[in-house]
Amino acid sequence: MKTILSLVLVLTITLAFAGNIKDKEQKAKSENSFSISGKIVDSVSKEALTGVKVYVEELNQVVYTDFDGNFYIPVSTEKEISKLKISYISYEEKSVEINAGSSLNIEINKVF
């Protein structure tokens, strides 16, 4: 009986310790992650632009703006991300300097 109780106690402590380690790993992963978000509008009319291509070269990742001109890029990497490339049909391509966790309001110019 003592052996069974000892075994149960050891297993309980081991599982509690393993769960604590997993929580710390997930917390560390979330500390290394951030997001980049923003809105892209026409520089003259200030209207939101739908379907604008937002490219993160360091991640080789592309997202497109939604109906309201908004975009969101989750980043879970330690790579340094410094620029977004913005492109849209009949508009000038634009490179934008960014900071981690920043929310951007980007205006792009129409090509005449």
C-alpha positions, -999 to +999 in steps of 0.1 A: +000+000+000+028+024+009+045+016-025+013+025-044+009+058-025+046+066-030+042+059-067+011+081-070+028+109-052+059+107-074+037+107-106+016+136-093+047+157-086+063+148-120+031+157-139+028+190-121+064+199-128+060+189-165+029+211-169+048+240-153+076+236-179+051+235-208+035+268-195+069+285-194+077+273-229+044+287-243+050+320-224+085+322-240+071+316-274+045+343-270+071+367-258+090+361-291+059+368-311+043+400-321+021+414-349+021+441-375-012+457-384-024+487-402-047+504-427-039+514-463-058+543-479-056+564-510-034+594-504-058+619-520-093+606-512-083+589-479-106+560-489-097+525-477-082+502-503-093+466-506-070+439-518-037+457-514-007+434-513+014+437-482+047+417-485+071+409-456+104+401-474+122+387-444+094+361-439+085+356-476+049+362-464+020+380-482-013+393-469-040+414-485-060+442-470-097+435-461-127+454-472-119+483-448-082+485-459-070+467-428-042+441-426-028+419-399+004+399-399+011+376-369+049+372-365+063+345-343+100+346-352+132+361-340+141+374-374+143+412-376+116+427-397+122+462-409+102+468-441+069+461-457+064+463-495+030+477-505+017+472-540-017+477-557-029+480-593-026+515-606-008+527-575+029+534-568+048+506-550+058+517-515+083+504-489+074+512-453+098+510-424+083+493-394+088+486-357+077+454-339+041+455-327+034+487-346+001+497-361+005+516-393-016+541-413-002+539-448-012+562-477-003+553-513-003+574-544-022+567-575-002+566-608-017+590-633 
